Amino acid sequence: MPLLVNKLTGTGVAAVWPGIRWAAALLTTRVPSTGEQAGTGAVVGSWAVVDPLATPAWDEWVRAWPQAGVFHTAAWMSVLAGTYGFKSLALVRPATDGRRALLPLMECASPWRGRRGVALPFSDHLEILAASPAEQQELLEAAITLGRIRGWRYVEGRSGGEDGGAAAGREAVRFLRHVVRLDQEEAALFAGLEGSVRQAIRKAAREGVEVRRETSWDAVAAFYELHGQTRRTHGLPPQPVRFFRHLHTELIARGAGAVFCAYRQGRPLAAAIFLQMGPRVVYKFGASDREHLHLRANNAVMWAAICHYAATGCTTLDLGRTSRGQEGLRRFKLGWGAEETVIGYWQYDLRRDRFARQSDRSTGWHTALFRRLPVPVLRWLGERLYPHLT
């Protein structure tokens, strides 16, 4: 049965006849000739392959889904593409409720790990945007088919866990996720904090710690200086400085993010970067000067951000993923009244044709080694390692 496909529309999406069933469409997917790969403009089953960075309507499609976040946006994918050279792709189809079901992907290539598709690199959590679990499953299967056509070693996503998703129960590794509800008055938010957190906020105020919300490159640069120290403490290299330049250009300078920086007598003591899409906010990075941890500037930064985003109508603050073995970080996040859930990262091995299992590699011999290296060496390593760490 031939696959009935119209020519690409002006938005970059191939329209298909709605009566074609998924199974029939999958069976009739055109197999590329030797050396040809399914790129933008191609069709995988009933799904169109588009480039979000060349599709003006992309963010409009994303915002139609209330569960979508900043990691689904074209700006975030532009940061990844501009920093690491990844290729942006997405699978798209009109959903059963009139919206467009979609899954953004980045094609990453490395001499160490081969070519692979990831949804999405360096993104703590990314839901498959579809109208039903069945449609999510179709998207996952289409991503696997796309991976076979493009010669990927595996396809990876960050949408499993107890919150459901097409790969629930088949995750490669699981993490904890913490989300703070912001749709409350400031007094109620403060009352919901653990006692030790409230005390730390008061202490920072007594010590003269002042928090500013900033969007300039100078603020990002101040954060980056602290970031190098913090990453060394955690036994990890910092991301390349060009990543933060792209982050500033694509998101922060355009109103989709901010730096909250704590100062005392003009000296930056702690800073954090928050990203935002609509009412949903993500705490992406935090850093601090270890010599002044006793001033509780980290707590002052987080509380200032919570108050700001709650006052401006935001509904949730996602504190990001936490490895199950990071009990100190877990307690810090729970102290802000966060709700804890489990998220899973799934990986489909295309060579073995099965879902893979992995261990959490957040800590190990490498973290012990990195803690011994000076920050300039770690920055040099970060420039060279991060394209391969998706």
DRENNUZA-539137 format. One record per residue (C-alpha): x, y, z; residue in three letters. Coordinates in steps of 0.02 Angstrom, whole numbers, plus 50000, padded with zeros to 5 digits. Layout:
N
XYZALA;...
% end
This chain:
390
500005000050000MET;500875016249947PRO;501085029650077LEU;500035044750028LEU;501015060450067VAL;500735078250008ASN;502155090049968LYS;502925099350114LEU;501915114350171THR;502655131350203GLY;502865127250388THR;504055112850349GLY;502845098850395VAL;502325085050275ALA;500445082550280ALA;499825064550272VAL;498105057250241TRP;497295055550414PRO;496515038750372GLY;498175029750359ILE;498435018850511ARG;500105018750604TRP;500485000450566ALA;500145002250380ALA;501165018250370ALA;502635010350460LEU;502634995650340LEU;502665007250191THR;504005019250251THR;505175022850106ARG;506885015050131VAL;508265027150079PRO;509455021749943SER;511275018449980THR;512085033650061GLY;510405042650082GLU;509725046450255GLN;508045052550316ALA;508325070950348GLY;507165085850358THR;505745084550234GLY;505715065550245ALA;504295055150316VAL;504455040850441VAL;502815031450441GLY;501495044750470SER;502745056650551TRP;503595071150464ALA;505435074750499VAL;505745093350523VAL;507135104550585ASP;506455114850730PRO;507755128350698LEU;507075130650521ALA;505235129450568THR;504535146450621PRO;502965138550698ALA;503955126650811TRP;503775136150975ASP;501935139150940GLU;501685120450924TRP;502665117651086VAL;501665130451186ARG;500035121551142ALA;500525108251270TRP;500395113351454PRO;501715100551503GLN;502995107951382ALA;504495117251452GLY;505985127451400VAL;506955111951345PHE;505675109151205HIS;505985126351130THR;506975130750975ALA;508045142651079ALA;508685128451189TRP;509055117651037MET;509965132450960SER;511065133351115VAL;511535114951095LEU;511785116050907ALA;512825131950920GLY;513915125651061THR;514215107551015TYR;513765106250830GLY;512315094250858PHE;511015093050719LYS;509225097150768SER;507805085850709LEU;506025082450763ALA;504605070550726LEU;502935079250705VAL;501135074350664ARG;499435082350694PRO;498815074850857ALA;497085067550882THR;496525083050978ASP;497055095650847GLY;498775099750917ARG;500385093050844ARG;501185078350931ALA;503065080450929LEU;504735074150990LEU;506295085050970PRO;507955076050945LEU;509775080750925MET;510915070150818GLU;512595068950908CYS;514155061550832ALA;515715056150925SER;517205045150881PRO;516985037351053TRP;515115034151053ARG;514635034750870GLY;513125043450799ARG;511585043850910ARG;509935052850932GLY;509565060751100VAL;507965069251161ALA;508785080451218LEU;510605081951276PRO;510925090851441PHE;509045092451473SER;508505086251644ASP;506775080551589HIS;505895080951421LEU;504155073751399GLU;503575066551234ILE;502185078651184LEU;500705068451126ALA;498845066951160ALA;498855049251231SER;500025035451290PRO;499695026451126ALA;500275041551028GLU;501815043051138GLN;502205024951097GLN;502025028650912GLU;503245043150928LEU;504505032351018LEU;504375018850884GLU;504565032050748ALA;506145038550833ALA;506855020950833ILE;506445019150648THR;507245035950611LEU;508795030250705GLY;508935014750597ARG;508785025050438ILE;510095037750495ARG;511305024650559GLY;511225028950744TRP;511925017250874ARG;510525021250994TYR;509075032851030VAL;508945040651203GLU;507595050651292GLY;507215058151463ARG;505345054851478SER;505125039151583GLY;504805036651768GLY;503305035751881GLU;502505050151787ASP;502195038351642GLY;502815039551465GLY;503065027351324ALA;504655020151401ALA;504005018851581ALA;504705003051659GLY;506055001251526ARG;507225015151581GLU;509105013551571ALA;509325023351734VAL;508195032751855ARG;508385049151948PHE;507385059752069LEU;506495075652017ARG;505935089652133HIS;504635102752088VAL;504075117552196VAL;502295123952175ARG;502325142852159LEU;500455146452150ASP;500385152152333GLN;500615168152430GLU;502375172252488GLU;501905169152671ALA;501265151752628ALA;502825147852528LEU;503935153252673PHE;502925142952797ALA;503145127652685GLY;505035128352699LEU;505985117552822GLU;506475126652981GLY;508325126052941SER;508005134152772VAL;507005148352850ARG;508415151252974GLN;509715151552834ALA;508695164652738ILE;508585175652893ARG;510445173652928LYS;510905179052751ALA;509845194752773ALA;510675198752940ARG;512405196652863GLU;512005209552730GLY;511845197552583VAL;510935206052439GLU;510185196552291VAL;509965204452119ARG;509055197651968ARG;510135201151816GLU;510135197151630THR;511775204751570SER;513265195151504TRP;514295202151650ASP;513105193151769ALA;513315176851673VAL;515205179251676ALA;515155181851866ALA;514165165851880PHE;515425156651771TYR;516865161351886GLU;515945153652033LEU;515385138951925HIS;517155133051894GLY;517495131952081GLN;515865122852115THR;516105110151975ARG;517845106252043ARG;517085103152215THR;515845091052135HIS;517225082552036GLY;516635088151865LEU;517315099551728PRO;516295115351692PRO;515365117351529GLN;516285127451396PRO;516125146251412VAL;515395146651236ARG;513915136651302PHE;513505150751423PHE;513745163651286ARG;512455154651180HIS;511335152551333LEU;511405171251363HIS;511105175851181THR;509695163551146GLU;508765163451312LEU;509305175351450ILE;509475191051343ALA;507775187151265ARG;506835186151429GLY;506795167251444ALA;508045166351586GLY;508945176051721ALA;510425175651839VAL;510065178052024PHE;511685183352107CYS;512025186152292ALA;513255199852340TYR;514025205852501ARG;515005221952498GLN;515025220852308GLY;515775203452302ARG;514775189252218PRO;514565174852339LEU;513295163752251ALA;512325163652089ALA;511055153051997ALA;510365152451821ILE;508495149951796PHE;507635146651629LEU;505815149751592GLN;504445145851468MET;502745153051511GLY;502285148851691PRO;503575134951708ARG;505315138651776VAL;506865127651784VAL;508315129651905TYR;509715124651787LYS;511375129251870PHE;511955134852041GLY;513685140052103ALA;514475147652257SER;516075153352341ASP;516495139552465ARG;517445151452578GLU;515815160552617HIS;514565146252629LEU;514245151052811HIS;513365166952750LEU;512005156052671ARG;512035165652507ALA;511405150152413ASN;509825150352517ASN;509605168952486ALA;509745166252298VAL;508455152352293MET;507225161652403TRP;507375177552299ALA;507035167552140ALA;505525158752218ILE;504785175352273CYS;505085183452103HIS;504335169551999TYR;502855167152116ALA;502485185852111ALA;502545186151921THR;501255172251901GLY;502345156851875CYS;501615140451936THR;503075128251953THR;504935128551987LEU;505815112651930ASP;507395110052034LEU;508055097251909GLY;508655079451923ARG;509565072052072THR;510505055652076SER;509835043752207ARG;511505043352294GLY;511595062252314GLN;510695062852481GLU;511355080052529GLY;510705087852367LEU;509065078652389ARG;508845085752566ARG;509255103252502PHE;507885102352371LYS;506605094552487LEU;506945108752609GLY;506075120652488TRP;504435111252501GLY;504705102252337ALA;503695087352279GLU;504795072252239GLU;504495060552093THR;505525048151993VAL;506085051451815ILE;506925039251699GLY;508105040551552TYR;507805027351419TRP;509015021151288GLN;508615009851142TYR;510125000451076ASP;509894999050888LEU;511294986550866ARG;510524974250990ARG;508734979650952ASP;508214981651134ARG;508084994051277PHE;509744995451368ALA;510154996351553ARG;511465007651628GLN;512155012651796SER;512135030451860ASP;513865037351821ARG;513665053851913SER;515055048852033THR;516535037152023GLY;518395036951995TRP;518255051451874HIS;517505063152005THR;518935059152125ALA;520185063251986LEU;519345079551934PHE;519325085952113ARG;521225085652110ARG;521405096151953LEU;521505115251949PRO;520035124851876VAL;520965130451716PRO;521345112251675VAL;519535107351708LEU;518945121251591ARG;520135114751456TRP;519425097251480LEU;517635103551478GLY;517915111651309GLU;518425094851237ARG;517375082251333LEU;515605089351336TYR;515185085751153PRO;515425067251195HIS;514485067051362LEU;512685067151301THR;
% end
